Amino acid sequence: MLGSDGQVRAPYTGVAKWLESVNIEQLDRRRAEAELFYRRGGITFAVYGDAQGEERIIPFDIIPRILAGSEWKLLAKGLEQRVKTLNLYLADIYSKQESLKAGIVPEELVWQNPAFRPEMTGVAVPKGIYVHIAGVDVVRIDENDFYVLEDNARTPSGVSYMLGGREICYRLMGDLYGAHKVAPIDHYPDDLIATLSSLAPHSTGESPNVVILTPGQFNSAYYEHSFLADKMGIELVEGRDLFIRDEHVYMRTTEGPKRVDVIYRRVDDDFLDPLVFRPDSMLGVPGLFNAYAKGNVALANAIGTGAADDKAIYAHMPELVKFFLGEEPILKNVPTWTCRKADDLAYVLDHLPELVVKEVHGSGGYGMLVGPQADKAMIAQFRDRLKANPANYIAQPTLALSSCPSFVDQGIAPRHVDLRSFVLTGANGVKIVPGGLTRVALREGSLVVNSSQGGGTKDTWVIDL
């Protein structure tokens, strides 16, 4: 909200004045109403292994995060460039592998990557697109630049919290909302169904039959699966609801089998087809991969997209942008040490108390070390892990992430934030919802914004000044 000179930045002028006009009691009442809205709507997430109970209400911070339209325009351009590169890289490693031959990416990062699916080599994916729904996590370190923290190309979640947060702000913060020209986001479900429909492998003149494939009610993001199915007006199915006949996918209905054209799958690769991947999977559909490889059904996202979004590949994204697009990256990478390299490992081991160390395939804030906040025992533990399996880790400097005013138990205080932006790519082009989901580290001093680690969410407003 404040610039380096201590003055309120232009996008936050209205918010700053509004904060001066409300008291703690008013804010607390609105926070309680927001929590009630989430409880009544069943807007929850699950924390695996949590002894206190699996389902939680995600904390919502009622003070919005503001981006100027000019800021968003540049950020959106960079996001589109990033996702185009991810798609080109995936098409390359599953076909000609030119980026490997050119030495842009070391071959072992592909062949030894458990998310790489050799079964996908030579498979012609519908419309040539691999990543249809991308969630790119962006952070701000200074006033002028955005940095990509992570690419999510598998099954990124959080859209339901983005849309729910906007509804809360519209209901509870109407005075503040009405004083700004806020770019709408409620069209996202329409954009999503249009993107998915554009992937249908065969045009019959009728609307394609699109379904969401969920692992079931015990999945951490099940609320979002049911939410999106409802918003798009499509069926939410589990693996047992589908079957394969003559290399086509059908859904069981009370009126008999119905052909399925597009599956927005929220099931991981390993569990999609027990005939090809994990034979013990009860979540997928036997024969699905063959129907997909034959071009008779579209999957969003494609199988094998995880080969592009791990943290080892992340370090090579700037070079990949230049290689595939011939452009300079619009969005910067956070400086990254790849521990599989001897020199990088030596540096990381010497500077562990200063760095953030992450598992290459980790997510959700698990399996990471935040050096400045860790005790000696934790640092010693990570030192042993690094020595035992250095290729499993990358390290980054402890970033001075930007902070936004947040309403916490102590009142209004700065808390660190990041931004998950959602990028849709289909045969109908690229669509990016304005803003996205701001995630906030509600614990004082924390840099970990994940909901599983005590983080919350904010509504993100893109406004015209």
Contacts in CASP RR format, 6 or more apart in sequence:
PFRMAT RR
TARGET T0000
AUTHOR 0000-0000-0000
METHOD contacts of the structure
MODEL  1
MLGSDGQVRAPYTGVAKWLESVNIEQLDRRRAEAELFYRRGGITFAVYGD
AQGEERIIPFDIIPRILAGSEWKLLAKGLEQRVKTLNLYLADIYSKQESL
KAGIVPEELVWQNPAFRPEMTGVAVPKGIYVHIAGVDVVRIDENDFYVLE
DNARTPSGVSYMLGGREICYRLMGDLYGAHKVAPIDHYPDDLIATLSSLA
PHSTGESPNVVILTPGQFNSAYYEHSFLADKMGIELVEGRDLFIRDEHVY
MRTTEGPKRVDVIYRRVDDDFLDPLVFRPDSMLGVPGLFNAYAKGNVALA
NAIGTGAADDKAIYAHMPELVKFFLGEEPILKNVPTWTCRKADDLAYVLD
HLPELVVKEVHGSGGYGMLVGPQADKAMIAQFRDRLKANPANYIAQPTLA
LSSCPSFVDQGIAPRHVDLRSFVLTGANGVKIVPGGLTRVALREGSLVVN
SSQGGGTKDTWVIDL
1 8 0 8 1.000
1 9 0 8 1.000
1 12 0 8 1.000
1 15 0 8 1.000
1 16 0 8 1.000
1 66 0 8 1.000
1 404 0 8 1.000
1 405 0 8 1.000
2 8 0 8 1.000
2 9 0 8 1.000
2 12 0 8 1.000
3 9 0 8 1.000
3 143 0 8 1.000
4 143 0 8 1.000
8 16 0 8 1.000
9 143 0 8 1.000
10 68 0 8 1.000
10 465 0 8 1.000
11 66 0 8 1.000
11 67 0 8 1.000
11 68 0 8 1.000
11 71 0 8 1.000
11 463 0 8 1.000
11 465 0 8 1.000
12 66 0 8 1.000
14 176 0 8 1.000
14 179 0 8 1.000
14 180 0 8 1.000
15 63 0 8 1.000
15 64 0 8 1.000
15 66 0 8 1.000
15 176 0 8 1.000
15 405 0 8 1.000
18 175 0 8 1.000
18 176 0 8 1.000
18 179 0 8 1.000
19 63 0 8 1.000
19 405 0 8 1.000
19 412 0 8 1.000
24 411 0 8 1.000
27 62 0 8 1.000
27 407 0 8 1.000
27 411 0 8 1.000
27 412 0 8 1.000
28 407 0 8 1.000
30 62 0 8 1.000
30 172 0 8 1.000
30 173 0 8 1.000
31 60 0 8 1.000
31 62 0 8 1.000
31 407 0 8 1.000
33 172 0 8 1.000
34 60 0 8 1.000
34 62 0 8 1.000
34 168 0 8 1.000
34 172 0 8 1.000
35 57 0 8 1.000
35 60 0 8 1.000
37 43 0 8 1.000
37 167 0 8 1.000
37 168 0 8 1.000
37 171 0 8 1.000
38 44 0 8 1.000
38 57 0 8 1.000
38 58 0 8 1.000
38 60 0 8 1.000
39 57 0 8 1.000
42 223 0 8 1.000
43 57 0 8 1.000
43 58 0 8 1.000
43 160 0 8 1.000
43 161 0 8 1.000
43 164 0 8 1.000
43 223 0 8 1.000
44 55 0 8 1.000
44 56 0 8 1.000
44 57 0 8 1.000
44 58 0 8 1.000
44 223 0 8 1.000
45 55 0 8 1.000
45 56 0 8 1.000
45 58 0 8 1.000
45 220 0 8 1.000
45 221 0 8 1.000
45 223 0 8 1.000
45 451 0 8 1.000
45 452 0 8 1.000
46 54 0 8 1.000
46 55 0 8 1.000
46 56 0 8 1.000
46 218 0 8 1.000
46 219 0 8 1.000
46 220 0 8 1.000
46 222 0 8 1.000
47 53 0 8 1.000
47 54 0 8 1.000
47 56 0 8 1.000
47 220 0 8 1.000
47 452 0 8 1.000
48 54 0 8 1.000
48 220 0 8 1.000
50 56 0 8 1.000
56 451 0 8 1.000
58 161 0 8 1.000
58 451 0 8 1.000
58 456 0 8 1.000
58 457 0 8 1.000
59 442 0 8 1.000
59 451 0 8 1.000
59 454 0 8 1.000
59 455 0 8 1.000
59 456 0 8 1.000
59 457 0 8 1.000
60 161 0 8 1.000
60 165 0 8 1.000
60 168 0 8 1.000
60 456 0 8 1.000
60 457 0 8 1.000
60 458 0 8 1.000
61 406 0 8 1.000
61 407 0 8 1.000
61 408 0 8 1.000
61 415 0 8 1.000
61 440 0 8 1.000
61 442 0 8 1.000
61 456 0 8 1.000
61 457 0 8 1.000
61 458 0 8 1.000
62 168 0 8 1.000
62 169 0 8 1.000
62 172 0 8 1.000
62 173 0 8 1.000
62 407 0 8 1.000
63 404 0 8 1.000
63 405 0 8 1.000
63 406 0 8 1.000
63 407 0 8 1.000
63 412 0 8 1.000
63 458 0 8 1.000
64 169 0 8 1.000
64 173 0 8 1.000
64 176 0 8 1.000
64 458 0 8 1.000
64 459 0 8 1.000
64 460 0 8 1.000
64 461 0 8 1.000
65 404 0 8 1.000
65 417 0 8 1.000
65 419 0 8 1.000
65 438 0 8 1.000
65 458 0 8 1.000
65 459 0 8 1.000
65 460 0 8 1.000
65 461 0 8 1.000
66 180 0 8 1.000
66 460 0 8 1.000
66 461 0 8 1.000
66 463 0 8 1.000
67 75 0 8 1.000
67 435 0 8 1.000
67 460 0 8 1.000
67 461 0 8 1.000
67 462 0 8 1.000
67 463 0 8 1.000
68 462 0 8 1.000
68 463 0 8 1.000
68 465 0 8 1.000
69 183 0 8 1.000
69 462 0 8 1.000
69 463 0 8 1.000
69 464 0 8 1.000
69 465 0 8 1.000
70 465 0 8 1.000
72 183 0 8 1.000
72 434 0 8 1.000
72 435 0 8 1.000
72 462 0 8 1.000
74 146 0 8 1.000
74 330 0 8 1.000
75 138 0 8 1.000
75 146 0 8 1.000
75 331 0 8 1.000
75 421 0 8 1.000
76 421 0 8 1.000
76 432 0 8 1.000
76 434 0 8 1.000
77 330 0 8 1.000
78 329 0 8 1.000
78 330 0 8 1.000
78 331 0 8 1.000
79 136 0 8 1.000
79 138 0 8 1.000
79 331 0 8 1.000
79 421 0 8 1.000
79 423 0 8 1.000
79 432 0 8 1.000
80 423 0 8 1.000
80 430 0 8 1.000
80 432 0 8 1.000
81 321 0 8 1.000
81 325 0 8 1.000
81 327 0 8 1.000
81 329 0 8 1.000
81 330 0 8 1.000
81 331 0 8 1.000
82 136 0 8 1.000
82 148 0 8 1.000
82 151 0 8 1.000
82 317 0 8 1.000
82 321 0 8 1.000
82 329 0 8 1.000
82 331 0 8 1.000
82 423 0 8 1.000
83 131 0 8 1.000
83 134 0 8 1.000
83 136 0 8 1.000
83 423 0 8 1.000
83 425 0 8 1.000
83 430 0 8 1.000
84 324 0 8 1.000
84 325 0 8 1.000
84 425 0 8 1.000
84 430 0 8 1.000
85 317 0 8 1.000
85 320 0 8 1.000
85 321 0 8 1.000
85 324 0 8 1.000
85 325 0 8 1.000
86 130 0 8 1.000
86 131 0 8 1.000
86 134 0 8 1.000
86 151 0 8 1.000
86 153 0 8 1.000
86 305 0 8 1.000
86 308 0 8 1.000
86 309 0 8 1.000
87 128 0 8 1.000
87 129 0 8 1.000
87 130 0 8 1.000
87 131 0 8 1.000
87 425 0 8 1.000
88 320 0 8 1.000
88 324 0 8 1.000
88 325 0 8 1.000
89 99 0 8 1.000
89 105 0 8 1.000
89 308 0 8 1.000
89 313 0 8 1.000
89 320 0 8 1.000
89 324 0 8 1.000
90 130 0 8 1.000
90 131 0 8 1.000
90 153 0 8 1.000
90 302 0 8 1.000
90 304 0 8 1.000
90 305 0 8 1.000
90 307 0 8 1.000
90 308 0 8 1.000
91 128 0 8 1.000
91 130 0 8 1.000
92 98 0 8 1.000
92 99 0 8 1.000
92 100 0 8 1.000
92 324 0 8 1.000
93 99 0 8 1.000
93 100 0 8 1.000
93 110 0 8 1.000
93 116 0 8 1.000
93 307 0 8 1.000
93 308 0 8 1.000
94 120 0 8 1.000
94 121 0 8 1.000
94 122 0 8 1.000
94 123 0 8 1.000
94 304 0 8 1.000
95 121 0 8 1.000
95 122 0 8 1.000
97 110 0 8 1.000
99 105 0 8 1.000
99 320 0 8 1.000
99 323 0 8 1.000
99 324 0 8 1.000
100 106 0 8 1.000
100 107 0 8 1.000
100 110 0 8 1.000
102 323 0 8 1.000
104 316 0 8 1.000
104 319 0 8 1.000
104 320 0 8 1.000
104 323 0 8 1.000
105 313 0 8 1.000
105 316 0 8 1.000
105 320 0 8 1.000
109 312 0 8 1.000
109 313 0 8 1.000
109 316 0 8 1.000
110 116 0 8 1.000
110 307 0 8 1.000
112 391 0 8 1.000
113 306 0 8 1.000
113 307 0 8 1.000
113 310 0 8 1.000
113 312 0 8 1.000
113 313 0 8 1.000
114 361 0 8 1.000
115 154 0 8 1.000
115 269 0 8 1.000
115 304 0 8 1.000
115 305 0 8 1.000
115 306 0 8 1.000
115 307 0 8 1.000
115 309 0 8 1.000
115 310 0 8 1.000
115 361 0 8 1.000
116 304 0 8 1.000
116 306 0 8 1.000
116 307 0 8 1.000
117 269 0 8 1.000
117 303 0 8 1.000
117 304 0 8 1.000
117 307 0 8 1.000
119 276 0 8 1.000
119 289 0 8 1.000
119 293 0 8 1.000
119 303 0 8 1.000
120 302 0 8 1.000
120 303 0 8 1.000
120 304 0 8 1.000
123 292 0 8 1.000
123 293 0 8 1.000
124 295 0 8 1.000
125 298 0 8 1.000
125 302 0 8 1.000
126 199 0 8 1.000
126 200 0 8 1.000
126 201 0 8 1.000
126 295 0 8 1.000
126 298 0 8 1.000
127 198 0 8 1.000
127 199 0 8 1.000
127 298 0 8 1.000
127 426 0 8 1.000
127 427 0 8 1.000
129 199 0 8 1.000
129 302 0 8 1.000
129 425 0 8 1.000
129 426 0 8 1.000
129 427 0 8 1.000
130 153 0 8 1.000
130 301 0 8 1.000
130 302 0 8 1.000
130 304 0 8 1.000
130 305 0 8 1.000
130 308 0 8 1.000
131 153 0 8 1.000
131 301 0 8 1.000
131 302 0 8 1.000
131 305 0 8 1.000
131 308 0 8 1.000
131 425 0 8 1.000
132 195 0 8 1.000
132 196 0 8 1.000
132 199 0 8 1.000
132 300 0 8 1.000
132 301 0 8 1.000
132 302 0 8 1.000
132 424 0 8 1.000
132 425 0 8 1.000
132 426 0 8 1.000
133 155 0 8 1.000
133 156 0 8 1.000
133 192 0 8 1.000
133 195 0 8 1.000
133 264 0 8 1.000
133 300 0 8 1.000
133 301 0 8 1.000
133 422 0 8 1.000
133 423 0 8 1.000
133 424 0 8 1.000
134 151 0 8 1.000
134 152 0 8 1.000
134 153 0 8 1.000
134 156 0 8 1.000
134 422 0 8 1.000
134 423 0 8 1.000
134 424 0 8 1.000
134 425 0 8 1.000
135 151 0 8 1.000
135 152 0 8 1.000
135 153 0 8 1.000
135 156 0 8 1.000
135 420 0 8 1.000
135 421 0 8 1.000
135 422 0 8 1.000
135 423 0 8 1.000
136 148 0 8 1.000
136 150 0 8 1.000
136 151 0 8 1.000
136 152 0 8 1.000
136 420 0 8 1.000
136 421 0 8 1.000
136 423 0 8 1.000
137 148 0 8 1.000
137 149 0 8 1.000
137 150 0 8 1.000
137 151 0 8 1.000
137 152 0 8 1.000
137 418 0 8 1.000
137 419 0 8 1.000
137 420 0 8 1.000
137 421 0 8 1.000
138 146 0 8 1.000
138 147 0 8 1.000
138 148 0 8 1.000
138 149 0 8 1.000
138 331 0 8 1.000
138 418 0 8 1.000
138 419 0 8 1.000
138 420 0 8 1.000
138 421 0 8 1.000
139 146 0 8 1.000
139 147 0 8 1.000
139 149 0 8 1.000
139 334 0 8 1.000
139 399 0 8 1.000
139 401 0 8 1.000
139 402 0 8 1.000
139 417 0 8 1.000
139 418 0 8 1.000
139 419 0 8 1.000
140 146 0 8 1.000
140 147 0 8 1.000
140 401 0 8 1.000
140 402 0 8 1.000
140 419 0 8 1.000
141 147 0 8 1.000
141 399 0 8 1.000
141 400 0 8 1.000
141 401 0 8 1.000
141 402 0 8 1.000
145 332 0 8 1.000
146 331 0 8 1.000
146 332 0 8 1.000
147 331 0 8 1.000
147 332 0 8 1.000
147 333 0 8 1.000
147 334 0 8 1.000
147 399 0 8 1.000
148 314 0 8 1.000
148 317 0 8 1.000
148 331 0 8 1.000
148 332 0 8 1.000
148 333 0 8 1.000
148 334 0 8 1.000
149 334 0 8 1.000
149 418 0 8 1.000
150 309 0 8 1.000
150 311 0 8 1.000
150 314 0 8 1.000
151 308 0 8 1.000
151 309 0 8 1.000
151 314 0 8 1.000
151 317 0 8 1.000
152 309 0 8 1.000
152 420 0 8 1.000
153 301 0 8 1.000
153 305 0 8 1.000
153 306 0 8 1.000
153 308 0 8 1.000
153 309 0 8 1.000
154 268 0 8 1.000
154 269 0 8 1.000
154 301 0 8 1.000
154 305 0 8 1.000
154 306 0 8 1.000
154 309 0 8 1.000
155 221 0 8 1.000
155 265 0 8 1.000
155 266 0 8 1.000
155 267 0 8 1.000
155 268 0 8 1.000
155 301 0 8 1.000
156 420 0 8 1.000
156 422 0 8 1.000
157 221 0 8 1.000
157 224 0 8 1.000
158 221 0 8 1.000
158 224 0 8 1.000
158 420 0 8 1.000
158 437 0 8 1.000
159 188 0 8 1.000
159 192 0 8 1.000
159 224 0 8 1.000
159 228 0 8 1.000
159 422 0 8 1.000
159 437 0 8 1.000
160 223 0 8 1.000
160 224 0 8 1.000
160 227 0 8 1.000
160 228 0 8 1.000
161 224 0 8 1.000
161 437 0 8 1.000
161 457 0 8 1.000
162 185 0 8 1.000
162 188 0 8 1.000
162 422 0 8 1.000
162 433 0 8 1.000
162 436 0 8 1.000
162 437 0 8 1.000
162 457 0 8 1.000
162 459 0 8 1.000
162 460 0 8 1.000
163 185 0 8 1.000
163 186 0 8 1.000
163 188 0 8 1.000
163 189 0 8 1.000
163 227 0 8 1.000
163 231 0 8 1.000
165 457 0 8 1.000
165 459 0 8 1.000
166 185 0 8 1.000
166 186 0 8 1.000
166 459 0 8 1.000
168 459 0 8 1.000
169 176 0 8 1.000
169 177 0 8 1.000
169 459 0 8 1.000
170 177 0 8 1.000
180 461 0 8 1.000
180 463 0 8 1.000
181 463 0 8 1.000
181 464 0 8 1.000
182 461 0 8 1.000
182 462 0 8 1.000
182 463 0 8 1.000
183 434 0 8 1.000
183 435 0 8 1.000
183 461 0 8 1.000
183 462 0 8 1.000
183 463 0 8 1.000
184 434 0 8 1.000
185 433 0 8 1.000
185 434 0 8 1.000
185 435 0 8 1.000
185 436 0 8 1.000
187 433 0 8 1.000
188 422 0 8 1.000
188 433 0 8 1.000
189 228 0 8 1.000
189 231 0 8 1.000
189 232 0 8 1.000
191 424 0 8 1.000
191 431 0 8 1.000
191 433 0 8 1.000
192 228 0 8 1.000
192 232 0 8 1.000
192 264 0 8 1.000
192 424 0 8 1.000
193 210 0 8 1.000
193 232 0 8 1.000
193 233 0 8 1.000
193 234 0 8 1.000
194 428 0 8 1.000
194 431 0 8 1.000
195 300 0 8 1.000
195 424 0 8 1.000
195 425 0 8 1.000
195 426 0 8 1.000
195 428 0 8 1.000
195 429 0 8 1.000
195 431 0 8 1.000
196 208 0 8 1.000
196 210 0 8 1.000
196 232 0 8 1.000
196 262 0 8 1.000
196 264 0 8 1.000
196 298 0 8 1.000
196 300 0 8 1.000
197 207 0 8 1.000
197 208 0 8 1.000
197 210 0 8 1.000
197 262 0 8 1.000
198 426 0 8 1.000
198 427 0 8 1.000
198 428 0 8 1.000
198 429 0 8 1.000
199 262 0 8 1.000
199 298 0 8 1.000
199 300 0 8 1.000
199 426 0 8 1.000
199 427 0 8 1.000
200 208 0 8 1.000
200 210 0 8 1.000
200 261 0 8 1.000
200 262 0 8 1.000
200 298 0 8 1.000
201 261 0 8 1.000
201 295 0 8 1.000
201 296 0 8 1.000
201 297 0 8 1.000
201 298 0 8 1.000
202 261 0 8 1.000
202 296 0 8 1.000
208 261 0 8 1.000
208 262 0 8 1.000
209 251 0 8 1.000
209 258 0 8 1.000
209 259 0 8 1.000
209 260 0 8 1.000
209 261 0 8 1.000
209 262 0 8 1.000
210 232 0 8 1.000
210 234 0 8 1.000
210 260 0 8 1.000
210 261 0 8 1.000
210 262 0 8 1.000
210 263 0 8 1.000
210 264 0 8 1.000
211 229 0 8 1.000
211 234 0 8 1.000
211 235 0 8 1.000
211 236 0 8 1.000
211 237 0 8 1.000
211 242 0 8 1.000
211 251 0 8 1.000
211 260 0 8 1.000
211 262 0 8 1.000
211 263 0 8 1.000
211 264 0 8 1.000
212 225 0 8 1.000
212 228 0 8 1.000
212 229 0 8 1.000
212 232 0 8 1.000
212 234 0 8 1.000
212 235 0 8 1.000
212 236 0 8 1.000
212 237 0 8 1.000
212 263 0 8 1.000
212 264 0 8 1.000
212 265 0 8 1.000
212 266 0 8 1.000
213 237 0 8 1.000
213 238 0 8 1.000
213 239 0 8 1.000
213 242 0 8 1.000
213 263 0 8 1.000
213 264 0 8 1.000
213 265 0 8 1.000
213 266 0 8 1.000
213 267 0 8 1.000
213 284 0 8 1.000
214 222 0 8 1.000
214 225 0 8 1.000
214 226 0 8 1.000
214 236 0 8 1.000
214 237 0 8 1.000
214 238 0 8 1.000
214 266 0 8 1.000
214 267 0 8 1.000
215 222 0 8 1.000
215 238 0 8 1.000
215 266 0 8 1.000
215 267 0 8 1.000
215 271 0 8 1.000
215 283 0 8 1.000
216 222 0 8 1.000
216 225 0 8 1.000
216 238 0 8 1.000
216 283 0 8 1.000
219 225 0 8 1.000
219 266 0 8 1.000
221 266 0 8 1.000
224 266 0 8 1.000
225 236 0 8 1.000
225 266 0 8 1.000
226 236 0 8 1.000
228 264 0 8 1.000
229 235 0 8 1.000
229 236 0 8 1.000
235 241 0 8 1.000
235 251 0 8 1.000
237 251 0 8 1.000
238 283 0 8 1.000
239 267 0 8 1.000
239 283 0 8 1.000
239 284 0 8 1.000
239 285 0 8 1.000
241 251 0 8 1.000
241 252 0 8 1.000
242 249 0 8 1.000
242 250 0 8 1.000
242 251 0 8 1.000
242 252 0 8 1.000
242 260 0 8 1.000
242 284 0 8 1.000
242 285 0 8 1.000
242 288 0 8 1.000
243 249 0 8 1.000
243 250 0 8 1.000
243 252 0 8 1.000
243 257 0 8 1.000
243 285 0 8 1.000
244 250 0 8 1.000
244 285 0 8 1.000
244 286 0 8 1.000
244 287 0 8 1.000
244 288 0 8 1.000
244 290 0 8 1.000
244 291 0 8 1.000
245 257 0 8 1.000
247 290 0 8 1.000
247 291 0 8 1.000
247 294 0 8 1.000
247 296 0 8 1.000
248 259 0 8 1.000
248 291 0 8 1.000
248 296 0 8 1.000
248 297 0 8 1.000
249 259 0 8 1.000
249 260 0 8 1.000
249 263 0 8 1.000
249 285 0 8 1.000
249 288 0 8 1.000
249 291 0 8 1.000
249 296 0 8 1.000
249 297 0 8 1.000
250 257 0 8 1.000
250 258 0 8 1.000
250 259 0 8 1.000
250 260 0 8 1.000
251 257 0 8 1.000
251 258 0 8 1.000
251 259 0 8 1.000
251 260 0 8 1.000
260 297 0 8 1.000
261 297 0 8 1.000
261 298 0 8 1.000
262 297 0 8 1.000
262 298 0 8 1.000
262 299 0 8 1.000
262 300 0 8 1.000
263 297 0 8 1.000
263 298 0 8 1.000
263 299 0 8 1.000
263 300 0 8 1.000
264 300 0 8 1.000
265 272 0 8 1.000
265 299 0 8 1.000
265 300 0 8 1.000
265 301 0 8 1.000
267 283 0 8 1.000
267 284 0 8 1.000
269 277 0 8 1.000
269 303 0 8 1.000
269 304 0 8 1.000
269 306 0 8 1.000
270 277 0 8 1.000
270 278 0 8 1.000
270 281 0 8 1.000
271 277 0 8 1.000
271 278 0 8 1.000
271 281 0 8 1.000
271 283 0 8 1.000
271 284 0 8 1.000
272 281 0 8 1.000
272 283 0 8 1.000
272 284 0 8 1.000
272 285 0 8 1.000
272 288 0 8 1.000
272 289 0 8 1.000
272 299 0 8 1.000
272 303 0 8 1.000
273 281 0 8 1.000
273 284 0 8 1.000
273 285 0 8 1.000
273 286 0 8 1.000
273 287 0 8 1.000
273 288 0 8 1.000
273 289 0 8 1.000
273 290 0 8 1.000
274 280 0 8 1.000
274 281 0 8 1.000
274 282 0 8 1.000
274 284 0 8 1.000
274 286 0 8 1.000
275 286 0 8 1.000
275 287 0 8 1.000
275 289 0 8 1.000
275 290 0 8 1.000
276 287 0 8 1.000
276 289 0 8 1.000
276 290 0 8 1.000
277 289 0 8 1.000
288 297 0 8 1.000
289 303 0 8 1.000
291 297 0 8 1.000
292 298 0 8 1.000
292 299 0 8 1.000
292 303 0 8 1.000
307 313 0 8 1.000
310 360 0 8 1.000
310 361 0 8 1.000
311 336 0 8 1.000
311 358 0 8 1.000
311 359 0 8 1.000
311 360 0 8 1.000
311 361 0 8 1.000
311 362 0 8 1.000
311 394 0 8 1.000
312 338 0 8 1.000
312 340 0 8 1.000
312 360 0 8 1.000
312 391 0 8 1.000
312 394 0 8 1.000
314 333 0 8 1.000
314 336 0 8 1.000
314 394 0 8 1.000
315 333 0 8 1.000
315 336 0 8 1.000
315 338 0 8 1.000
315 394 0 8 1.000
317 329 0 8 1.000
317 333 0 8 1.000
318 329 0 8 1.000
318 332 0 8 1.000
318 333 0 8 1.000
321 327 0 8 1.000
321 328 0 8 1.000
321 329 0 8 1.000
322 328 0 8 1.000
322 329 0 8 1.000
334 396 0 8 1.000
334 397 0 8 1.000
334 399 0 8 1.000
335 396 0 8 1.000
335 397 0 8 1.000
336 394 0 8 1.000
336 395 0 8 1.000
336 396 0 8 1.000
337 344 0 8 1.000
337 345 0 8 1.000
337 347 0 8 1.000
337 348 0 8 1.000
337 355 0 8 1.000
337 394 0 8 1.000
337 395 0 8 1.000
337 396 0 8 1.000
338 344 0 8 1.000
338 394 0 8 1.000
339 345 0 8 1.000
339 348 0 8 1.000
339 386 0 8 1.000
339 390 0 8 1.000
339 391 0 8 1.000
339 392 0 8 1.000
339 393 0 8 1.000
339 394 0 8 1.000
339 395 0 8 1.000
340 390 0 8 1.000
340 391 0 8 1.000
344 395 0 8 1.000
345 386 0 8 1.000
345 390 0 8 1.000
348 355 0 8 1.000
348 357 0 8 1.000
348 386 0 8 1.000
348 393 0 8 1.000
348 395 0 8 1.000
349 383 0 8 1.000
349 386 0 8 1.000
349 387 0 8 1.000
352 369 0 8 1.000
352 371 0 8 1.000
352 379 0 8 1.000
352 382 0 8 1.000
352 383 0 8 1.000
353 371 0 8 1.000
353 372 0 8 1.000
353 374 0 8 1.000
353 379 0 8 1.000
354 371 0 8 1.000
354 372 0 8 1.000
354 397 0 8 1.000
354 398 0 8 1.000
355 369 0 8 1.000
355 371 0 8 1.000
355 395 0 8 1.000
355 396 0 8 1.000
355 397 0 8 1.000
355 398 0 8 1.000
356 368 0 8 1.000
356 369 0 8 1.000
356 370 0 8 1.000
356 371 0 8 1.000
356 395 0 8 1.000
356 396 0 8 1.000
356 397 0 8 1.000
356 398 0 8 1.000
356 399 0 8 1.000
356 447 0 8 1.000
357 368 0 8 1.000
357 369 0 8 1.000
357 371 0 8 1.000
357 382 0 8 1.000
357 386 0 8 1.000
357 393 0 8 1.000
357 394 0 8 1.000
357 395 0 8 1.000
358 367 0 8 1.000
358 368 0 8 1.000
358 393 0 8 1.000
358 394 0 8 1.000
358 395 0 8 1.000
358 396 0 8 1.000
359 366 0 8 1.000
359 367 0 8 1.000
359 368 0 8 1.000
359 392 0 8 1.000
359 393 0 8 1.000
360 391 0 8 1.000
360 392 0 8 1.000
360 393 0 8 1.000
360 394 0 8 1.000
361 392 0 8 1.000
362 368 0 8 1.000
364 450 0 8 1.000
364 452 0 8 1.000
364 453 0 8 1.000
365 448 0 8 1.000
365 450 0 8 1.000
365 452 0 8 1.000
365 453 0 8 1.000
366 452 0 8 1.000
366 453 0 8 1.000
368 448 0 8 1.000
369 378 0 8 1.000
369 379 0 8 1.000
369 382 0 8 1.000
370 398 0 8 1.000
370 447 0 8 1.000
370 448 0 8 1.000
371 379 0 8 1.000
371 398 0 8 1.000
372 398 0 8 1.000
373 445 0 8 1.000
373 446 0 8 1.000
373 447 0 8 1.000
374 382 0 8 1.000
385 392 0 8 1.000
385 393 0 8 1.000
386 393 0 8 1.000
398 447 0 8 1.000
399 447 0 8 1.000
401 416 0 8 1.000
401 417 0 8 1.000
401 418 0 8 1.000
401 447 0 8 1.000
402 416 0 8 1.000
402 417 0 8 1.000
403 414 0 8 1.000
403 415 0 8 1.000
403 416 0 8 1.000
403 417 0 8 1.000
404 414 0 8 1.000
404 415 0 8 1.000
404 417 0 8 1.000
404 438 0 8 1.000
404 440 0 8 1.000
404 458 0 8 1.000
405 412 0 8 1.000
405 413 0 8 1.000
405 414 0 8 1.000
406 412 0 8 1.000
406 413 0 8 1.000
406 414 0 8 1.000
406 415 0 8 1.000
406 440 0 8 1.000
406 442 0 8 1.000
406 458 0 8 1.000
408 415 0 8 1.000
408 442 0 8 1.000
408 444 0 8 1.000
410 444 0 8 1.000
413 444 0 8 1.000
415 440 0 8 1.000
415 441 0 8 1.000
415 442 0 8 1.000
415 444 0 8 1.000
415 445 0 8 1.000
416 440 0 8 1.000
416 441 0 8 1.000
416 445 0 8 1.000
416 446 0 8 1.000
416 447 0 8 1.000
416 449 0 8 1.000
417 438 0 8 1.000
417 439 0 8 1.000
417 440 0 8 1.000
417 441 0 8 1.000
417 449 0 8 1.000
417 458 0 8 1.000
418 438 0 8 1.000
418 439 0 8 1.000
418 449 0 8 1.000
419 435 0 8 1.000
419 436 0 8 1.000
419 437 0 8 1.000
419 438 0 8 1.000
419 439 0 8 1.000
419 460 0 8 1.000
420 436 0 8 1.000
420 437 0 8 1.000
420 438 0 8 1.000
420 439 0 8 1.000
421 432 0 8 1.000
421 433 0 8 1.000
421 435 0 8 1.000
421 436 0 8 1.000
422 432 0 8 1.000
422 433 0 8 1.000
422 436 0 8 1.000
422 437 0 8 1.000
423 430 0 8 1.000
423 431 0 8 1.000
423 432 0 8 1.000
424 430 0 8 1.000
424 431 0 8 1.000
424 432 0 8 1.000
424 433 0 8 1.000
434 462 0 8 1.000
435 460 0 8 1.000
435 461 0 8 1.000
435 462 0 8 1.000
436 460 0 8 1.000
437 457 0 8 1.000
437 460 0 8 1.000
438 457 0 8 1.000
438 458 0 8 1.000
438 459 0 8 1.000
438 460 0 8 1.000
439 449 0 8 1.000
439 450 0 8 1.000
439 451 0 8 1.000
439 455 0 8 1.000
439 456 0 8 1.000
439 457 0 8 1.000
439 458 0 8 1.000
440 449 0 8 1.000
440 455 0 8 1.000
440 456 0 8 1.000
440 457 0 8 1.000
440 458 0 8 1.000
441 447 0 8 1.000
441 448 0 8 1.000
441 449 0 8 1.000
441 454 0 8 1.000
441 455 0 8 1.000
441 456 0 8 1.000
442 454 0 8 1.000
442 455 0 8 1.000
442 456 0 8 1.000
443 454 0 8 1.000
443 455 0 8 1.000
446 453 0 8 1.000
446 454 0 8 1.000
446 455 0 8 1.000
448 454 0 8 1.000
448 455 0 8 1.000
449 455 0 8 1.000
449 456 0 8 1.000
451 457 0 8 1.000
END
